[in-house]
Amino acid sequence: MRGWNYTVQSTEWIIAQGILHVTNAVAQGADIVLIDRAAHDAVAYFEAAMAFRAETPPRLSNANAF
């Protein structure tokens, strides 16, 4: 099925890009930055994809947590 190829890496990329866009806007002097739930949506789509595929998200070990 198309559209359910969400992975940990793609979810991290979406969140990181959102952070990058906000950081760039603030660095350029923006007084207001509008964010439309990008990080929340990325996590929700990832969780939905995992449920659809009947998979369990990988867990971080303590060594990889930082």
For each residue, the residues with C-beta under 8 A, 3 or more apart:
1: 4 52
2: 5
3:
4: 1 48 49 52 53
5: 2 10 49
6: 10 11 45 46 48 49 50
7: 10 11 46
8: 11 12 46 57 58
9: 12 13
10: 5 6 7 13 14 46
11: 6 7 8 14 15 42 43 45 46
12: 8 9 15 16
13: 9 10 16 17
14: 10 11 17 18 38 39 42
15: 11 12 18 19 38 39 42 43
16: 12 13 19 20
17: 13 14 20 21 38
18: 14 15 21 22 35 38 39
19: 15 16 22 23
20: 16 17 23 24
21: 17 18 24 25
22: 18 19 25 26 33 35
23: 19 20 26 27
24: 20 21 27 28
25: 21 22 28 30 33
26: 22 23 29 30 33
27: 23 24
28: 24 25
29: 26
30: 25 26 33
31:
32:
33: 22 25 26 30
34:
35: 18 22 38
36:
37: 40 41
38: 14 15 17 18 35 41 42
39: 14 15 18 42 43
40: 37 43 44
41: 37 38 44 45
42: 11 14 15 38 39 45 46
43: 11 15 39 40 46 47
44: 40 41 47 48
45: 6 11 41 42 48 49
46: 6 7 8 10 11 42 43 49 50 57
47: 43 44 50 51 57
48: 4 6 44 45 51 52
49: 4 5 6 45 46 52 53
50: 6 46 47 53 55 56 57
51: 47 48 54
52: 1 4 48 49
53: 4 49 50
54: 51
55: 50
56: 50
57: 8 46 47 50
58: 8
59:
60: 64 65
61: 64 65
62: 65
63:
64: 60 61
65: 60 61 62
66:
